[in-house]
Amino acid sequence: MSQPVELSLEQQFNIRSFETQVEKMSREQAQDFLVKLYEQMLMRETMYRHFLKHQWGLEPGAQMP
């Protein structure tokens, strides 16, 4: 990957909107939110790994295409 990844205008807008929401949170709310966000990131990563293993036929019992 020689070129840096750039966000679309919509994604940049969503970041600004998210930033505004976070600024209104208390410290406790922000900490709770971060823990939940991290959990969702880990779940997504696990789902991607599972999906890729399934697609590549690397799961036990998976049949090769």
All heavy atoms as TSV, in Angstrom:
chain	resi	resn	atom	element	x	y	z
A	1	MET	N	N	0.831	-1.173	0.000
A	1	MET	CA	C	0.000	0.000	0.000
A	1	MET	C	C	0.878	1.239	0.000
A	1	MET	O	O	1.305	1.723	1.025
A	1	MET	CB	C	-0.884	-0.012	1.248
A	1	MET	CG	C	-2.319	-0.219	0.941
A	1	MET	SD	S	-3.333	-0.554	2.404
A	1	MET	CE	C	-3.587	1.093	3.008
A	2	SER	N	N	1.156	1.757	-1.154
A	2	SER	CA	C	2.042	2.909	-1.245
A	2	SER	C	C	1.301	4.235	-1.065
A	2	SER	O	O	1.890	5.225	-0.682
A	2	SER	CB	C	2.776	2.899	-2.580
A	2	SER	OG	O	1.833	2.928	-3.637
A	3	GLN	N	N	0.001	4.262	-1.367
A	3	GLN	CA	C	-0.759	5.494	-1.228
A	3	GLN	C	C	-1.493	5.510	0.106
A	3	GLN	O	O	-2.054	4.501	0.522
A	3	GLN	CB	C	-1.779	5.610	-2.354
A	3	GLN	CG	C	-1.151	5.743	-3.727
A	3	GLN	CD	C	-2.219	5.864	-4.810
A	3	GLN	OE1	O	-3.379	5.596	-4.565
A	3	GLN	NE2	N	-1.809	6.260	-5.993
A	4	PRO	N	N	-1.492	6.663	0.785
A	4	PRO	CA	C	-2.220	6.738	2.054
A	4	PRO	C	C	-3.727	6.636	1.809
A	4	PRO	O	O	-4.239	7.077	0.793
A	4	PRO	CB	C	-1.847	8.118	2.606
A	4	PRO	CG	C	-1.403	8.903	1.424
A	4	PRO	CD	C	-0.854	7.906	0.434
A	5	VAL	N	N	-4.421	6.051	2.754
A	5	VAL	CA	C	-5.867	5.916	2.664
A	5	VAL	C	C	-6.505	7.238	3.077
A	5	VAL	O	O	-6.132	7.820	4.090
A	5	VAL	CB	C	-6.361	4.776	3.585
A	5	VAL	CG1	C	-7.874	4.678	3.567
A	5	VAL	CG2	C	-5.722	3.465	3.192
A	6	GLU	N	N	-7.440	7.702	2.266
A	6	GLU	CA	C	-8.126	8.956	2.573
A	6	GLU	C	C	-9.596	8.675	2.841
A	6	GLU	O	O	-10.201	7.805	2.219
A	6	GLU	CB	C	-7.974	9.942	1.413
A	6	GLU	CG	C	-6.534	10.400	1.216
A	6	GLU	CD	C	-6.420	11.494	0.167
A	6	GLU	OE1	O	-7.437	12.189	-0.073
A	6	GLU	OE2	O	-5.328	11.642	-0.392
A	7	LEU	N	N	-10.158	9.438	3.751
A	7	LEU	CA	C	-11.573	9.297	4.082
A	7	LEU	C	C	-12.421	10.114	3.108
A	7	LEU	O	O	-12.012	11.181	2.661
A	7	LEU	CB	C	-11.833	9.779	5.506
A	7	LEU	CG	C	-11.099	9.029	6.614
A	7	LEU	CD1	C	-11.368	9.681	7.949
A	7	LEU	CD2	C	-11.501	7.569	6.634
A	8	SER	N	N	-13.613	9.602	2.826
A	8	SER	CA	C	-14.537	10.338	1.964
A	8	SER	C	C	-15.060	11.561	2.720
A	8	SER	O	O	-14.910	11.671	3.944
A	8	SER	CB	C	-15.707	9.438	1.570
A	8	SER	OG	O	-16.517	9.178	2.707
A	9	LEU	N	N	-15.695	12.456	1.996
A	9	LEU	CA	C	-16.285	13.640	2.632
A	9	LEU	C	C	-17.355	13.230	3.638
A	9	LEU	O	O	-17.467	13.833	4.710
A	9	LEU	CB	C	-16.881	14.574	1.582
A	9	LEU	CG	C	-15.878	15.343	0.729
A	9	LEU	CD1	C	-16.615	16.161	-0.330
A	9	LEU	CD2	C	-15.021	16.254	1.596
A	10	GLU	N	N	-18.124	12.212	3.300
A	10	GLU	CA	C	-19.150	11.730	4.226
A	10	GLU	C	C	-18.516	11.202	5.513
A	10	GLU	O	O	-19.001	11.479	6.617
A	10	GLU	CB	C	-19.977	10.626	3.570
A	10	GLU	CG	C	-21.068	10.097	4.477
A	10	GLU	CD	C	-21.879	8.974	3.841
A	10	GLU	OE1	O	-21.551	8.543	2.717
A	10	GLU	OE2	O	-22.845	8.543	4.485
A	11	GLN	N	N	-17.427	10.467	5.384
A	11	GLN	CA	C	-16.737	9.948	6.567
A	11	GLN	C	C	-16.158	11.086	7.402
A	11	GLN	O	O	-16.221	11.051	8.632
A	11	GLN	CB	C	-15.636	8.971	6.148
A	11	GLN	CG	C	-16.165	7.670	5.602
A	11	GLN	CD	C	-15.080	6.821	4.978
A	11	GLN	OE1	O	-14.192	7.321	4.289
A	11	GLN	NE2	N	-15.159	5.524	5.205
A	12	GLN	N	N	-15.601	12.096	6.743
A	12	GLN	CA	C	-15.073	13.247	7.467
A	12	GLN	C	C	-16.197	13.973	8.215
A	12	GLN	O	O	-16.013	14.400	9.359
A	12	GLN	CB	C	-14.377	14.201	6.495
A	12	GLN	CG	C	-13.096	13.621	5.915
A	12	GLN	CD	C	-12.484	14.537	4.876
A	12	GLN	OE1	O	-12.636	15.758	4.924
A	12	GLN	NE2	N	-11.767	13.955	3.923
A	13	PHE	N	N	-17.345	14.108	7.574
A	13	PHE	CA	C	-18.501	14.715	8.228
A	13	PHE	C	C	-18.919	13.899	9.449
A	13	PHE	O	O	-19.205	14.453	10.516
A	13	PHE	CB	C	-19.668	14.833	7.249
A	13	PHE	CG	C	-20.936	15.319	7.892
A	13	PHE	CD1	C	-21.128	16.667	8.150
A	13	PHE	CD2	C	-21.921	14.420	8.263
A	13	PHE	CE1	C	-22.289	17.121	8.760
A	13	PHE	CE2	C	-23.085	14.859	8.878
A	13	PHE	CZ	C	-23.271	16.212	9.125
A	14	ASN	N	N	-18.953	12.578	9.300
A	14	ASN	CA	C	-19.332	11.705	10.409
A	14	ASN	C	C	-18.353	11.830	11.576
A	14	ASN	O	O	-18.769	11.780	12.741
A	14	ASN	CB	C	-19.417	10.249	9.946
A	14	ASN	CG	C	-20.627	9.989	9.078
A	14	ASN	OD1	O	-21.621	10.705	9.156
A	14	ASN	ND2	N	-20.553	8.979	8.230
A	15	ILE	N	N	-17.105	12.029	11.285
A	15	ILE	CA	C	-16.110	12.230	12.350
A	15	ILE	C	C	-16.404	13.516	13.107
A	15	ILE	O	O	-16.380	13.554	14.337
A	15	ILE	CB	C	-14.676	12.241	11.787
A	15	ILE	CG1	C	-14.291	10.827	11.345
A	15	ILE	CG2	C	-13.684	12.765	12.823
A	15	ILE	CD1	C	-12.965	10.752	10.612
A	16	ARG	N	N	-16.714	14.587	12.376
A	16	ARG	CA	C	-17.036	15.869	13.022
A	16	ARG	C	C	-18.291	15.735	13.883
A	16	ARG	O	O	-18.353	16.254	14.997
A	16	ARG	CB	C	-17.242	16.964	11.974
A	16	ARG	CG	C	-15.980	17.390	11.308
A	16	ARG	CD	C	-15.182	18.257	12.245
A	16	ARG	NE	N	-14.043	18.788	11.536
A	16	ARG	CZ	C	-12.861	18.936	12.063
A	16	ARG	NH1	N	-12.656	18.612	13.323
A	16	ARG	NH2	N	-11.876	19.419	11.369
A	17	SER	N	N	-19.278	15.044	13.371
A	17	SER	CA	C	-20.519	14.832	14.121
A	17	SER	C	C	-20.238	14.024	15.386
A	17	SER	O	O	-20.733	14.354	16.471
A	17	SER	CB	C	-21.530	14.105	13.236
A	17	SER	OG	O	-22.680	13.775	13.948
A	18	PHE	N	N	-19.441	12.990	15.250
A	18	PHE	CA	C	-19.051	12.157	16.388
A	18	PHE	C	C	-18.287	12.981	17.422
A	18	PHE	O	O	-18.533	12.877	18.625
A	18	PHE	CB	C	-18.199	10.987	15.884
A	18	PHE	CG	C	-17.756	10.047	16.950
A	18	PHE	CD1	C	-18.621	9.105	17.479
A	18	PHE	CD2	C	-16.453	10.086	17.421
A	18	PHE	CE1	C	-18.196	8.224	18.461
A	18	PHE	CE2	C	-16.024	9.210	18.400
A	18	PHE	CZ	C	-16.902	8.278	18.924
A	19	GLU	N	N	-17.392	13.820	16.938
A	19	GLU	CA	C	-16.608	14.679	17.824
A	19	GLU	C	C	-17.525	15.582	18.657
A	19	GLU	O	O	-17.324	15.739	19.869
A	19	GLU	CB	C	-15.649	15.531	16.983
A	19	GLU	CG	C	-14.721	16.406	17.782
A	19	GLU	CD	C	-13.771	17.191	16.896
A	19	GLU	OE1	O	-14.028	17.326	15.683
A	19	GLU	OE2	O	-12.759	17.677	17.433
A	20	THR	N	N	-18.544	16.134	18.026
A	20	THR	CA	C	-19.498	16.995	18.735
A	20	THR	C	C	-20.243	16.218	19.816
A	20	THR	O	O	-20.427	16.708	20.933
A	20	THR	CB	C	-20.509	17.599	17.731
A	20	THR	OG1	O	-19.786	18.337	16.745
A	20	THR	CG2	C	-21.502	18.499	18.425
A	21	GLN	N	N	-20.638	14.993	19.487
A	21	GLN	CA	C	-21.345	14.155	20.464
A	21	GLN	C	C	-20.448	13.829	21.656
A	21	GLN	O	O	-20.888	13.877	22.810
A	21	GLN	CB	C	-21.811	12.857	19.812
A	21	GLN	CG	C	-22.903	13.044	18.785
A	21	GLN	CD	C	-23.239	11.739	18.088
A	21	GLN	OE1	O	-23.153	10.678	18.671
A	21	GLN	NE2	N	-23.621	11.832	16.816
A	22	VAL	N	N	-19.199	13.504	21.387
A	22	VAL	CA	C	-18.265	13.136	22.452
A	22	VAL	C	C	-17.978	14.332	23.358
A	22	VAL	O	O	-17.862	14.182	24.579
A	22	VAL	CB	C	-16.949	12.568	21.859
A	22	VAL	CG1	C	-15.892	12.382	22.935
A	22	VAL	CG2	C	-17.225	11.242	21.152
A	23	GLU	N	N	-17.898	15.517	22.789
A	23	GLU	CA	C	-17.631	16.709	23.592
A	23	GLU	C	C	-18.723	16.948	24.633
A	23	GLU	O	O	-18.469	17.534	25.683
A	23	GLU	CB	C	-17.504	17.936	22.680
A	23	GLU	CG	C	-16.206	17.980	21.909
A	23	GLU	CD	C	-16.159	19.126	20.905
A	23	GLU	OE1	O	-17.194	19.797	20.687
A	23	GLU	OE2	O	-15.083	19.341	20.335
A	24	LYS	N	N	-19.931	16.488	24.351
A	24	LYS	CA	C	-21.058	16.689	25.257
A	24	LYS	C	C	-21.137	15.614	26.340
A	24	LYS	O	O	-21.961	15.724	27.252
A	24	LYS	CB	C	-22.364	16.721	24.462
A	24	LYS	CG	C	-22.459	17.892	23.501
A	24	LYS	CD	C	-23.726	17.834	22.681
A	24	LYS	CE	C	-23.760	18.974	21.669
A	24	LYS	NZ	N	-24.949	18.905	20.813
A	25	MET	N	N	-20.308	14.584	26.248
A	25	MET	CA	C	-20.347	13.488	27.219
A	25	MET	C	C	-19.568	13.844	28.479
A	25	MET	O	O	-18.590	14.594	28.424
A	25	MET	CB	C	-19.697	12.225	26.636
A	25	MET	CG	C	-20.432	11.563	25.544
A	25	MET	SD	S	-19.511	10.089	25.020
A	25	MET	CE	C	-20.502	9.546	23.666
A	26	SER	N	N	-20.014	13.261	29.582
A	26	SER	CA	C	-19.214	13.370	30.808
A	26	SER	C	C	-18.024	12.418	30.674
A	26	SER	O	O	-17.997	11.561	29.782
A	26	SER	CB	C	-20.055	12.962	32.023
A	26	SER	OG	O	-20.321	11.559	31.995
A	27	ARG	N	N	-17.068	12.561	31.557
A	27	ARG	CA	C	-15.897	11.677	31.533
A	27	ARG	C	C	-16.326	10.212	31.699
A	27	ARG	O	O	-15.845	9.341	30.990
A	27	ARG	CB	C	-14.917	12.074	32.648
A	27	ARG	CG	C	-13.686	11.213	32.708
A	27	ARG	CD	C	-12.769	11.662	33.855
A	27	ARG	NE	N	-11.667	10.769	34.027
A	27	ARG	CZ	C	-10.483	10.911	33.465
A	27	ARG	NH1	N	-10.253	11.950	32.676
A	27	ARG	NH2	N	-9.525	10.041	33.681
A	28	GLU	N	N	-17.243	9.963	32.612
A	28	GLU	CA	C	-17.715	8.595	32.850
A	28	GLU	C	C	-18.422	8.034	31.613
A	28	GLU	O	O	-18.206	6.886	31.234
A	28	GLU	CB	C	-18.658	8.567	34.048
A	28	GLU	CG	C	-19.122	7.174	34.426
A	28	GLU	CD	C	-20.024	7.192	35.659
A	28	GLU	OE1	O	-19.695	7.905	36.628
A	28	GLU	OE2	O	-21.047	6.482	35.622
A	29	GLN	N	N	-19.262	8.861	30.995
A	29	GLN	CA	C	-19.952	8.413	29.777
A	29	GLN	C	C	-18.951	8.099	28.666
A	29	GLN	O	O	-19.098	7.106	27.957
A	29	GLN	CB	C	-20.919	9.493	29.293
A	29	GLN	CG	C	-22.147	9.668	30.138
A	29	GLN	CD	C	-22.966	10.864	29.683
A	29	GLN	OE1	O	-22.417	11.925	29.354
A	29	GLN	NE2	N	-24.284	10.704	29.682
A	30	ALA	N	N	-17.946	8.952	28.515
A	30	ALA	CA	C	-16.944	8.759	27.473
A	30	ALA	C	C	-16.140	7.481	27.719
A	30	ALA	O	O	-15.858	6.725	26.782
A	30	ALA	CB	C	-16.012	9.960	27.387
A	31	GLN	N	N	-15.775	7.228	28.973
A	31	GLN	CA	C	-15.031	6.012	29.288
A	31	GLN	C	C	-15.864	4.769	29.007
A	31	GLN	O	O	-15.374	3.801	28.412
A	31	GLN	CB	C	-14.575	6.030	30.747
A	31	GLN	CG	C	-13.463	7.021	31.005
A	31	GLN	CD	C	-13.105	7.123	32.478
A	31	GLN	OE1	O	-13.939	6.893	33.350
A	31	GLN	NE2	N	-11.864	7.484	32.748
A	32	ASP	N	N	-17.122	4.796	29.397
A	32	ASP	CA	C	-18.022	3.666	29.132
A	32	ASP	C	C	-18.181	3.461	27.627
A	32	ASP	O	O	-18.144	2.338	27.126
A	32	ASP	CB	C	-19.379	3.922	29.794
A	32	ASP	CG	C	-20.317	2.736	29.671
A	32	ASP	OD1	O	-19.910	1.608	30.021
A	32	ASP	OD2	O	-21.469	2.937	29.230
A	33	PHE	N	N	-18.341	4.555	26.913
A	33	PHE	CA	C	-18.486	4.489	25.469
A	33	PHE	C	C	-17.248	3.881	24.809
A	33	PHE	O	O	-17.363	3.047	23.906
A	33	PHE	CB	C	-18.758	5.890	24.908
A	33	PHE	CG	C	-18.936	5.904	23.424
A	33	PHE	CD1	C	-20.136	5.514	22.853
A	33	PHE	CD2	C	-17.902	6.302	22.599
A	33	PHE	CE1	C	-20.295	5.522	21.474
A	33	PHE	CE2	C	-18.057	6.309	21.232
A	33	PHE	CZ	C	-19.256	5.923	20.664
A	34	LEU	N	N	-16.074	4.291	25.260
A	34	LEU	CA	C	-14.830	3.765	24.688
A	34	LEU	C	C	-14.689	2.261	24.906
A	34	LEU	O	O	-14.261	1.535	24.016
A	34	LEU	CB	C	-13.613	4.490	25.274
A	34	LEU	CG	C	-13.332	5.862	24.703
A	34	LEU	CD1	C	-12.224	6.547	25.506
A	34	LEU	CD2	C	-12.942	5.759	23.233
A	35	VAL	N	N	-15.069	1.798	26.080
A	35	VAL	CA	C	-14.999	0.360	26.368
A	35	VAL	C	C	-15.946	-0.400	25.434
A	35	VAL	O	O	-15.574	-1.424	24.850
A	35	VAL	CB	C	-15.329	0.070	27.849
A	35	VAL	CG1	C	-15.501	-1.423	28.087
A	35	VAL	CG2	C	-14.236	0.635	28.745
A	36	LYS	N	N	-17.155	0.113	25.259
A	36	LYS	CA	C	-18.119	-0.531	24.369
A	36	LYS	C	C	-17.654	-0.485	22.916
A	36	LYS	O	O	-17.811	-1.451	22.168
A	36	LYS	CB	C	-19.493	0.112	24.517
A	36	LYS	CG	C	-20.142	-0.211	25.840
A	36	LYS	CD	C	-21.476	0.485	26.000
A	36	LYS	CE	C	-22.067	0.151	27.373
A	36	LYS	NZ	N	-23.291	0.905	27.631
A	37	LEU	N	N	-17.074	0.630	22.519
A	37	LEU	CA	C	-16.561	0.764	21.161
A	37	LEU	C	C	-15.431	-0.228	20.904
A	37	LEU	O	O	-15.381	-0.878	19.858
A	37	LEU	CB	C	-16.069	2.194	20.913
A	37	LEU	CG	C	-15.550	2.503	19.520
A	37	LEU	CD1	C	-16.649	2.335	18.479
A	37	LEU	CD2	C	-15.000	3.929	19.482
A	38	TYR	N	N	-14.541	-0.374	21.878
A	38	TYR	CA	C	-13.430	-1.320	21.748
A	38	TYR	C	C	-13.962	-2.748	21.632
A	38	TYR	O	O	-13.480	-3.537	20.821
A	38	TYR	CB	C	-12.481	-1.181	22.937
A	38	TYR	CG	C	-11.248	-2.022	22.814
A	38	TYR	CD1	C	-10.289	-1.752	21.840
A	38	TYR	CD2	C	-11.028	-3.095	23.665
A	38	TYR	CE1	C	-9.160	-2.538	21.722
A	38	TYR	CE2	C	-9.894	-3.880	23.555
A	38	TYR	CZ	C	-8.959	-3.595	22.583
A	38	TYR	OH	O	-7.846	-4.377	22.452
A	39	GLU	N	N	-14.983	-3.065	22.436
A	39	GLU	CA	C	-15.589	-4.398	22.364
A	39	GLU	C	C	-16.166	-4.644	20.970
A	39	GLU	O	O	-15.980	-5.723	20.394
A	39	GLU	CB	C	-16.694	-4.519	23.416
A	39	GLU	CG	C	-17.368	-5.868	23.423
A	39	GLU	CD	C	-18.487	-5.979	24.448
A	39	GLU	OE1	O	-18.806	-4.976	25.110
A	39	GLU	OE2	O	-19.045	-7.072	24.570
A	40	GLN	N	N	-16.836	-3.646	20.409
A	40	GLN	CA	C	-17.391	-3.789	19.062
A	40	GLN	C	C	-16.292	-3.964	18.022
A	40	GLN	O	O	-16.449	-4.735	17.073
A	40	GLN	CB	C	-18.251	-2.581	18.716
A	40	GLN	CG	C	-19.557	-2.532	19.463
A	40	GLN	CD	C	-20.381	-1.304	19.123
A	40	GLN	OE1	O	-19.949	-0.429	18.368
A	40	GLN	NE2	N	-21.568	-1.228	19.677
A	41	MET	N	N	-15.182	-3.252	18.189
A	41	MET	CA	C	-14.057	-3.404	17.262
A	41	MET	C	C	-13.503	-4.831	17.300
A	41	MET	O	O	-13.202	-5.415	16.252
A	41	MET	CB	C	-12.952	-2.393	17.595
A	41	MET	CG	C	-13.305	-0.963	17.284
A	41	MET	SD	S	-12.122	0.246	17.955
A	41	MET	CE	C	-10.566	-0.396	17.398
A	42	LEU	N	N	-13.388	-5.383	18.502
A	42	LEU	CA	C	-12.898	-6.751	18.633
A	42	LEU	C	C	-13.877	-7.753	18.032
A	42	LEU	O	O	-13.464	-8.727	17.382
A	42	LEU	CB	C	-12.629	-7.083	20.101
A	42	LEU	CG	C	-11.477	-6.329	20.755
A	42	LEU	CD1	C	-11.391	-6.686	22.237
A	42	LEU	CD2	C	-10.160	-6.635	20.053
A	43	MET	N	N	-15.171	-7.516	18.228
A	43	MET	CA	C	-16.184	-8.388	17.641
A	43	MET	C	C	-16.107	-8.339	16.109
A	43	MET	O	O	-16.180	-9.372	15.441
A	43	MET	CB	C	-17.583	-7.977	18.110
A	43	MET	CG	C	-17.829	-8.178	19.583
A	43	MET	SD	S	-18.000	-9.890	20.037
A	43	MET	CE	C	-19.605	-10.222	19.383
A	44	ARG	N	N	-15.954	-7.154	15.570
A	44	ARG	CA	C	-15.851	-7.004	14.114
A	44	ARG	C	C	-14.621	-7.737	13.596
A	44	ARG	O	O	-14.694	-8.446	12.584
A	44	ARG	CB	C	-15.776	-5.528	13.742
A	44	ARG	CG	C	-15.690	-5.311	12.231
A	44	ARG	CD	C	-15.555	-3.878	11.877
A	44	ARG	NE	N	-16.788	-3.190	12.211
A	44	ARG	CZ	C	-16.987	-1.896	12.007
A	44	ARG	NH1	N	-16.045	-1.149	11.507
A	44	ARG	NH2	N	-18.136	-1.346	12.323
A	45	GLU	N	N	-13.506	-7.575	14.275
A	45	GLU	CA	C	-12.277	-8.262	13.874
A	45	GLU	C	C	-12.470	-9.781	13.885
A	45	GLU	O	O	-12.066	-10.478	12.956
A	45	GLU	CB	C	-11.134	-7.876	14.809
A	45	GLU	CG	C	-9.820	-8.530	14.463
A	45	GLU	CD	C	-8.714	-8.147	15.431
A	45	GLU	OE1	O	-8.837	-7.106	16.109
A	45	GLU	OE2	O	-7.738	-8.901	15.505
A	46	THR	N	N	-13.127	-10.275	14.932
A	46	THR	CA	C	-13.387	-11.714	15.038
A	46	THR	C	C	-14.287	-12.186	13.898
A	46	THR	O	O	-14.041	-13.239	13.303
A	46	THR	CB	C	-14.029	-12.035	16.403
A	46	THR	OG1	O	-13.127	-11.627	17.435
A	46	THR	CG2	C	-14.326	-13.506	16.547
A	47	MET	N	N	-15.296	-11.402	13.587
A	47	MET	CA	C	-16.201	-11.766	12.491
A	47	MET	C	C	-15.461	-11.770	11.154
A	47	MET	O	O	-15.657	-12.670	10.332
A	47	MET	CB	C	-17.390	-10.807	12.449
A	47	MET	CG	C	-18.346	-11.004	13.609
A	47	MET	SD	S	-19.660	-9.768	13.758
A	47	MET	CE	C	-20.291	-9.628	12.117
A	48	TYR	N	N	-14.603	-10.781	10.919
A	48	TYR	CA	C	-13.818	-10.739	9.679
A	48	TYR	C	C	-12.920	-11.968	9.569
A	48	TYR	O	O	-12.821	-12.575	8.513
A	48	TYR	CB	C	-12.968	-9.477	9.603
A	48	TYR	CG	C	-13.720	-8.210	9.314
A	48	TYR	CD1	C	-13.196	-6.971	9.676
A	48	TYR	CD2	C	-14.952	-8.208	8.668
A	48	TYR	CE1	C	-13.884	-5.784	9.415
A	48	TYR	CE2	C	-15.642	-7.038	8.402
A	48	TYR	CZ	C	-15.091	-5.833	8.776
A	48	TYR	OH	O	-15.757	-4.676	8.511
A	49	ARG	N	N	-12.251	-12.303	10.667
A	49	ARG	CA	C	-11.374	-13.481	10.643
A	49	ARG	C	C	-12.164	-14.744	10.336
A	49	ARG	O	O	-11.740	-15.573	9.542
A	49	ARG	CB	C	-10.657	-13.633	11.979
A	49	ARG	CG	C	-9.555	-12.647	12.177
A	49	ARG	CD	C	-8.847	-12.896	13.478
A	49	ARG	NE	N	-7.838	-11.881	13.699
A	49	ARG	CZ	C	-7.092	-11.824	14.768
A	49	ARG	NH1	N	-7.258	-12.701	15.732
A	49	ARG	NH2	N	-6.190	-10.878	14.900
A	50	HIS	N	N	-13.308	-14.884	10.997
A	50	HIS	CA	C	-14.153	-16.048	10.768
A	50	HIS	C	C	-14.606	-16.101	9.306
A	50	HIS	O	O	-14.551	-17.147	8.663
A	50	HIS	CB	C	-15.362	-16.009	11.707
A	50	HIS	CG	C	-16.320	-17.135	11.510
A	50	HIS	ND1	N	-16.060	-18.411	11.941
A	50	HIS	CD2	C	-17.530	-17.176	10.892
A	50	HIS	CE1	C	-17.071	-19.192	11.607
A	50	HIS	NE2	N	-17.973	-18.464	10.974
A	51	PHE	N	N	-15.045	-14.959	8.784
A	51	PHE	CA	C	-15.504	-14.884	7.409
A	51	PHE	C	C	-14.377	-15.255	6.434
A	51	PHE	O	O	-14.582	-16.029	5.502
A	51	PHE	CB	C	-16.024	-13.475	7.110
A	51	PHE	CG	C	-16.441	-13.274	5.678
A	51	PHE	CD1	C	-17.632	-13.813	5.218
A	51	PHE	CD2	C	-15.646	-12.559	4.803
A	51	PHE	CE1	C	-18.021	-13.632	3.897
A	51	PHE	CE2	C	-16.027	-12.375	3.479
A	51	PHE	CZ	C	-17.213	-12.915	3.023
A	52	LEU	N	N	-13.195	-14.690	6.647
A	52	LEU	CA	C	-12.078	-14.977	5.752
A	52	LEU	C	C	-11.654	-16.445	5.821
A	52	LEU	O	O	-11.388	-17.066	4.790
A	52	LEU	CB	C	-10.880	-14.071	6.062
A	52	LEU	CG	C	-11.066	-12.609	5.682
A	52	LEU	CD1	C	-9.887	-11.774	6.172
A	52	LEU	CD2	C	-11.235	-12.458	4.173
A	53	LYS	N	N	-11.599	-17.009	7.022
A	53	LYS	CA	C	-11.264	-18.421	7.158
A	53	LYS	C	C	-12.272	-19.274	6.406
A	53	LYS	O	O	-11.915	-20.233	5.728
A	53	LYS	CB	C	-11.231	-18.835	8.628
A	53	LYS	CG	C	-9.993	-18.395	9.354
A	53	LYS	CD	C	-10.043	-18.888	10.794
A	53	LYS	CE	C	-8.825	-18.444	11.567
A	53	LYS	NZ	N	-8.885	-18.929	12.951
A	54	HIS	N	N	-13.552	-18.909	6.536
A	54	HIS	CA	C	-14.598	-19.656	5.844
A	54	HIS	C	C	-14.433	-19.521	4.323
A	54	HIS	O	O	-14.493	-20.513	3.594
A	54	HIS	CB	C	-15.976	-19.155	6.277
A	54	HIS	CG	C	-17.103	-19.836	5.589
A	54	HIS	ND1	N	-17.488	-21.123	5.890
A	54	HIS	CD2	C	-17.921	-19.413	4.584
A	54	HIS	CE1	C	-18.492	-21.469	5.108
A	54	HIS	NE2	N	-18.774	-20.447	4.318
A	55	GLN	N	N	-14.201	-18.298	3.847
A	55	GLN	CA	C	-14.066	-18.054	2.404
A	55	GLN	C	C	-12.835	-18.745	1.833
A	55	GLN	O	O	-12.852	-19.190	0.690
A	55	GLN	CB	C	-14.001	-16.555	2.107
A	55	GLN	CG	C	-15.298	-15.836	2.322
A	55	GLN	CD	C	-16.366	-16.254	1.313
A	55	GLN	OE1	O	-16.346	-17.304	0.712
A	55	GLN	NE2	N	-17.342	-15.409	1.124
A	56	TRP	N	N	-11.764	-18.805	2.601
A	56	TRP	CA	C	-10.524	-19.408	2.125
A	56	TRP	C	C	-10.471	-20.916	2.397
A	56	TRP	O	O	-9.487	-21.562	2.079
A	56	TRP	CB	C	-9.319	-18.734	2.768
A	56	TRP	CG	C	-9.145	-17.302	2.328
A	56	TRP	CD1	C	-9.693	-16.686	1.248
A	56	TRP	CD2	C	-8.375	-16.307	2.983
A	56	TRP	NE1	N	-9.311	-15.376	1.177
A	56	TRP	CE2	C	-8.489	-15.111	2.230
A	56	TRP	CE3	C	-7.583	-16.286	4.117
A	56	TRP	CZ2	C	-7.854	-13.941	2.582
A	56	TRP	CZ3	C	-6.945	-15.113	4.463
A	56	TRP	CH2	C	-7.072	-13.949	3.704
A	57	GLY	N	N	-11.529	-21.444	3.003
A	57	GLY	CA	C	-11.571	-22.880	3.269
A	57	GLY	C	C	-10.616	-23.327	4.352
A	57	GLY	O	O	-10.131	-24.447	4.331
A	58	LEU	N	N	-10.341	-22.463	5.310
A	58	LEU	CA	C	-9.386	-22.775	6.382
A	58	LEU	C	C	-10.055	-23.254	7.652
A	58	LEU	O	O	-9.371	-23.608	8.613
A	58	LEU	CB	C	-8.521	-21.541	6.687
A	58	LEU	CG	C	-7.698	-21.006	5.526
A	58	LEU	CD1	C	-6.973	-19.726	5.937
A	58	LEU	CD2	C	-6.712	-22.050	5.022
A	59	GLU	N	N	-11.379	-23.253	7.676
A	59	GLU	CA	C	-12.083	-23.726	8.879
A	59	GLU	C	C	-12.115	-25.244	8.890
A	59	GLU	O	O	-12.206	-25.876	7.826
A	59	GLU	CB	C	-13.523	-23.196	8.892
A	59	GLU	CG	C	-13.630	-21.733	9.204
A	59	GLU	CD	C	-15.080	-21.291	9.308
A	59	GLU	OE1	O	-15.923	-21.847	8.590
A	59	GLU	OE2	O	-15.340	-20.397	10.102
A	60	PRO	N	N	-12.058	-25.826	10.072
A	60	PRO	CA	C	-12.196	-27.287	10.142
A	60	PRO	C	C	-13.535	-27.715	9.554
A	60	PRO	O	O	-14.558	-27.114	9.841
A	60	PRO	CB	C	-12.155	-27.595	11.651
A	60	PRO	CG	C	-11.569	-26.386	12.281
A	60	PRO	CD	C	-11.879	-25.224	11.377
A	61	GLY	N	N	-13.475	-28.684	8.692
A	61	GLY	CA	C	-14.698	-29.205	8.089
A	61	GLY	C	C	-15.161	-28.418	6.876
A	61	GLY	O	O	-16.164	-28.777	6.256
A	62	ALA	N	N	-14.460	-27.353	6.516
A	62	ALA	CA	C	-14.862	-26.573	5.335
A	62	ALA	C	C	-14.443	-27.315	4.077
A	62	ALA	O	O	-13.375	-27.917	4.029
A	62	ALA	CB	C	-14.209	-25.188	5.378
A	63	GLN	N	N	-15.300	-27.256	3.079
A	63	GLN	CA	C	-14.987	-27.905	1.811
A	63	GLN	C	C	-14.341	-26.907	0.887
A	63	GLN	O	O	-14.740	-25.750	0.824
A	63	GLN	CB	C	-16.249	-28.480	1.194
A	63	GLN	CG	C	-16.871	-29.584	2.022
A	63	GLN	CD	C	-18.113	-30.141	1.339
A	63	GLN	OE1	O	-18.531	-29.648	0.304
A	63	GLN	NE2	N	-18.667	-31.163	1.930
A	64	MET	N	N	-13.368	-27.376	0.140
A	64	MET	CA	C	-12.703	-26.509	-0.824
A	64	MET	C	C	-13.615	-26.304	-2.020
A	64	MET	O	O	-14.300	-27.232	-2.441
A	64	MET	CB	C	-11.384	-27.132	-1.294
A	64	MET	CG	C	-10.361	-27.314	-0.172
A	64	MET	SD	S	-9.852	-25.770	0.582
A	64	MET	CE	C	-8.761	-25.178	-0.677
A	65	PRO	N	N	-13.660	-25.091	-2.586
A	65	PRO	CA	C	-14.532	-24.822	-3.745
A	65	PRO	C	C	-14.089	-25.593	-4.973
A	65	PRO	O	O	-13.008	-25.956	-5.177
A	65	PRO	CB	C	-14.409	-23.331	-3.965
A	65	PRO	CG	C	-13.358	-22.819	-3.067
A	65	PRO	CD	C	-12.959	-23.923	-2.152
